[in-house]
Amino acid sequence: MTATRQGTPLYRDPTAPVDDRVRDLLSRMTLREKAGQLNQRMYGWDAYRRTPDGGFELTDALHAETERFAGLGALYGLLRADAWSGVGHTTGSGAEAGAELAHLVQRHVVEHSRLGIPALFVEEVPHGHMALDGTVLPVNLAVGAGWDPALYERAAAHAAAELRARGGHVALVSALDIARDPRWGRTEECFGEDPYLAARLTEALVRGMQGEREPGGRFAPDKAPVVLKHFAGQGATVGGRNSAESELGLRELHEIHLPAAHAGVRAGAAALMAAYNEVDGMPCCGNRALLTGLLRHRWGFDGLVMADGLAVDRLARVTGDKVSAGALALDAGVDLSLWDEGFTHLEEAVERGLVSEEALDQAVARVLRLKFRLGLFEQPYSAGPFPDPAVGRELSTALARAAVTLLHNDHGVLPVSPGSRIALLGPHAGTVAHQLGDYTAPQRPGTGTSVLDALRRTGTDVRHAKGCALTGDDLSGIPEAIAEAAASDLAVLVLGGSSARTPGTEFDANGAARTVVSEMTCGEGVDLAGLRLGDAQYALLDAVVATGTPTVVVLIQGRPHVVPDTAAALLTAWYPGPWGGEAIAEVLLGLAEPVGRLPVSLPRSAAQLPVYYNHKETEYGGYADDSAEALHSFGHGLSYTSFAYGPPRLSGHTVEADITNTGRRQGRSVAQLYLRRLRTPVWPRTLELHGFRAVELAPGETCTVAFPLGADLRTAVPPGTVVEFRVAESARAALTAVPTQSFTAPEETPL
C-alpha cells in the first residue's frame, strides 16, 4: 500500500492527485466494500425521523444499510419532500435544518466505514431543489420557451447553491429528453422538441450548476455535480407512454436525441442517468453499445453513469434473475444503481464470474473520484453558504416572465386598456398550487402569487369567479362566471392542467403516479391518449365567449393542450412556478412584453401527431379530413409590436440579417437561424434550427444579427452537403423566408 511520508494513507493526502488517491483507496478495499460504493438502495427519507423536540434521529433502516456494506455509497433523496415520500413541513427538514440532518447522517456513515469513506447525497433538482423551502423555478418546458441560456445559467447556479447549503452534493436534473409526443406526461421536463435548443440549454445548466473549472478539478462549495437525465431517446416512447419502448433508427437517435447529451458531456457534466427505454432491443441501462461504445469510447466521457430507479432490476426480464441483471448493467457501463436489488449482489456476481472485478473497480473508481472532487474526505460535514432567497425569487420570476408566449392577439385586445374592468375566470385564476409542475416539494402557506393576486396588487378592477374545476364536468359555477364576464370590459380565462401531487395519489415503486385521485393531469406516469382539457373548461370557454365580451385565454400547462381558437387572444405560460402569476399579470397589462417563443409545435388535435417542425421533407403531408400542419409552429410567438426581417446574407463564414422594429412599442424578437439541406447523402429534414439570437429594439430601430458558422456546422453537415440558411421569427415563417445563397460544405470545412 502506498502511503505519505508521515505514514498517513495516500488517499488521505489532499495535495495528492485525485487519480493517485483513488488508486490507493481502491487497493485497500474489500470486494464487499467495493460493491457497497455502487449501491444507492435506500430512500433517503427512511434514514431519519423527527424527534419530539424538533431534532432528528437515525432509523434502524439506515443502521442496517450501512452495516450491510460497511458504509454507504450514495443516498437518494435525504432532503426530498412530496406526496410520494410523505415528507412535509412537520416531518422533514426545512432550510435551516437541512445541513444538520445531512451532517448527522454523514457522520454515521463515516464512522461505520472501515476506511472512513463518506456518502454521496443525491437530490432531485428538476426545477429547483426539491426540498422544503427550496426555490421553485418554472419547469423545463417554460425554460425552453424563454430561449435564454444566460438567464437559465444564473438560475441553475442558484439551485446548486441551495442544494450545497443544505448538505446535498449531487443534482439530478432532466435535460436530455426531447419532446416528440406531447401525450407523454413528462413533456414538462423537456426543453422542447428541438435538439439544438436543448443542447444550448443543457450547456447552460452544466455551467451554472458546476461552474467554470479545470476538467477533473474540485467543485466549489456552492457548486454541484449534475446528473443529466435521461440517456437516451426517452422522449420518443411509443404512444407517448411512460417507460415504453422507443422505436428509433440510429440516425434519428443521433440527430435528435443525442445532441443535448453530447453538448452536456463537452460542457463537463459529471454524470448521466441511463433511461428506462430500450434502444435497438436493449434497455439503456444494459446497453453496452450506448453506455460504453458511444458514451465512453467515442465521446470520451469519464464521469459517472447512474441507472434510473429500479431500471437495473428490470433487466432480469432479459437475464433471468437479478444477480445477472446487476452484472449485465455493470458490464454495460452503469456505475451507480438506484433502489435496485441487482447491484446488492455484485460481490456474488464477481465471485460467480458473471462480471469481472476489473469492471467493478472501474465503476468504484468513478464513484470515489467524484467524492474526492467534492472534497468530502477533507470536509465530509461541510455545507456551502446559503444564497439569498430573494435572489431565487427574482430568478424564478424572470424565467416565468421570459416564458409567457402570445400565440394570437386579434384586433390588439392585449395589452389590457387602462381602466378596463376585468372578469378573471377559470380554475387557475386564483390559485398557485397548479402553477408549480411535477417534482415539487410542499410549499408553505402564502408562498407565490396567483394571477388574481397579482392583478389586484396593481389596482386593476378585477371581478373573480372560478367557473369550474380543472377536471370533471361540473357546470354549476359557470352561470356566475357568465354574469361576471357580461358585466366586464374583458374576460380573462386562466385554464390548463396540473401536475400537483397530492396526498391520496397512488405511486409506483419508482415514484411515478399510478392511480390519480386529484386534479393531476400531467407529470410522471400521467400520460394522455388525447390532449383535451377537462370537459367543463371547454364549456366555460364557450359560455364566456358567447357573452360577446372580448375574451383572453391564458393556459397554465405542462404540455400542449388543444384549445379552440375562439378567444380574441391566447397566451401560454406553461408551469411558470410560484410567482408566475406576477409574470402573467405584467404581460396582460403591458407592463412587460410577451417575449416567449414556442419550444414545441402546438397540434390541432392528438389525431395528427406527430407535428414537430423538423420532420423529414416529403411531398405529401395532408389528411383528407384535417390539416397535417401544427396550429402554431415551433419558434412562434407574437409581440405587442411588429418586426420585419430582411433577407439573410452569407458574409464569409457568418450569416447576417437585418431586423427592424416596425411597430410603436419597444420589443424583443428571437431571430432564429434555420439550415435547409439542398443536396445531401441522406433524405433531409425540412428545416433544422442552427442558431438563435434575441434582439431588443425600440420603435423604428434596426440591428444586424450575426450567426457565426463554426464547429457546430462541421458536426452537423457532412462534407459535400449543399445547404442554405434562412433567418425568421419561427419555423413556419422560415419555410417561406428568403434564403441565403447555397453553400457547399468542403472536405475540410475551414470554419
C-alpha positions, 0 to 999 in steps of 0.5 A: 500500500502506498502511503505519505511520508508521515505514514498517513494513507495516500488517499488521505493526502489532499495535495495528492492527485485525485487519480493517485488517491483513488488508486490507493483507496481502491487497493485497500478495499474489500470486494464487499466494500467495493460493491457497497460504493455502487449501491444507492438502495435506500430512500433517503427519507427512511434514514431519519425521523423527527424527534419530539423536540424538533431534532432528528434521529437515525432509523434502524433502516439506515443502521442496517444499510450501512452495516450491510456494506460497511458504509454507504455509497450514495443516498437518494433523496435525504432532503426530498419532500412530496406526496410520494415520500410523505415528507412535509413541513412537520416531518422533514427538514426545512432550510435551516435544518437541512445541513444538520440532518445531512451532517448527522447522517454523514457522520454515521456513515463515516464512522461505520466505514472501515476506511472512513469513506463518506456518502454521496447525497443525491437530490432531485433538482428538476426545477429547483431543489426539491426540498422544503423551502427550496426555490421553485423555478418554472419547469423545463418546458417554460425554460425552453420557451424563454430561449435564454441560456444566460438567464437559465445559467444564473438560475441553475447556479442558484439551485446548486447553491441551495442544494450545497447549503443544505448538505446535498452534493449531487443534482439530478436534473432532466435535460436530455429528453426531447419532446416528440409526443406531447401525450407523454406526461413528462413533456414538462421536463423537456426543453422542447422538441428541438435538439439544438435548443436543448443542447444550448440549454443543457450547456447552460445548466452544466455551467451554472450548476458546476461552474467554470473549472479545470476538467477533473478539478474540485467543485466549489462549495456552492457548486454541484455535480449534475446528473443529466437525465435521461440517456437516451431517446426517452422522449420518443416512447411509443404512444407517448407512454411512460417507460415504453419502448422507443422505436428509433433508427440510429440516425434519428437517435443521433440527430435528435436525441443525442445532441443535448447529451453530447453538448452536456458531456463537452460542457463537463457534466459529471454524470448521466442517468441511463433511461428506462427505454430500450434502444435497438432491443436493449434497455439503456441501462444494459446497453453496452453499445450506448453506455460504453461504445458511444458514451465512453469510447467515442465521446470520451466521457469519464464521469459517472453513469447512474441507472434510473430507479429500479431500471437495473432490476428490470433487466432480469426480464432479459437475464433471468434473475437479478444477480445477472441483471446487476452484472449485465448493467455493470458490464454495460457501463452503469456505475451507480444503481438506484433502489435496485436489488441487482447491484446488492449482489455484485460481490456474488456476481464477481465471485460467480464470474458473471462480471469481472472485478476489473469492471467493478473497480472501474465503476468504484473508481468513478464513484470515489473520484467524484467524492474526492472532487467534492472534497468530502474526505477533507470536509465530509460535514461541510455545507456551502453558504446559503444564497439569498432567497430573494435572489431565487425569487427574482430568478424564478420570476424572470424565467416565468416572465421570459416564458409567457408566449402570445400565440394570437392577439386579434384586433390588439385586445392585449395589452389590457386598456387602462381602466378596463374592468376585468372578469378573471375566470377559470380554475387557475385564476386564483390559485398557485398550487397548479402553477408549480409542475411535477417534482415539487416539494410542499410549499408553505402557506402564502408562498407565490402569487396567483394571477388574481393576486397579482392583478389586484396588487396593481389596482386593476378592477378585477371581478373573480369567479372560478367557473369550474374545476380543472377536471370533471364536468361540473357546470354549476359555477359557470352561470356566475362566471357568465354574469361576471364576464357580461358585466366586464370590459374583458374576460380573462380565462386562466385554464390548463392542467396540473401536475400537483401531487397530492396526498391520496395519489397512488405511486409506483415503486419508482415514484411515478403516479399510478392511480390519480385521485386529484386534479393531476393531469400531467407529470410522471406516469400521467400520460394522455391518449388525447390532449383535451382539457377537462370537459367543463373548461371547454364549456366555460370557454364557450359560455364566456365567449358567447357573452360577446365580451372580448375574451383572453385565454391564458393556459397554465400547462405542462404540455400542449393542450388543444384549445379552440381558437375562439378567444380574441387572444391566447397566451401560454405560460406553461408551469411558470412556478410560484410567482408566475402569476406576477409574470402573467399579470405584467404581460396582460397589462403591458407592463412587460412584453410577451417575449416567449417563443414556442419550444414545441409545435402546438397540434390541432388535435392528438389525431395528427401527431406527430407535428414537430417542425423538423420532420423529414421533407416529403411531398405529401403531408395532408389528411383528407379530413384535417390539416397535417400542419401544427396550429402554431409552429415551433419558434412562434410567438407574437409581440405587442409590436411588429418586426420585419426581417430582411433577407439573410446574407452569407458574409464569409463564414457568418450569416447576417440579417437585418431586423427592424422594429416596425411597430410603436412599442419597444420589443424583443424578437428571437431571430432564429437561424434555420439550415435547409439541406439542398443536396445531401447523402441522406433524405433531409429534414425540412428545416433544422434550427442552427442558431438563435439570437434575441434582439431588443429594439425600440420603435423604428430601430434596426440591428444586424444579427450575426450567426457565426458558422463554426464547429457546430456546422462541421458536426452537423453537415457532412462534407459535400452537403449543399445547404442554405440558411434562412433567418425568421421569427419561427419555423413556419415563417422560415419555410417561406423566408428568403434564403441565403445563397447555397453553400457547399460544405468542403472536405475540410470545412475551414470554419 
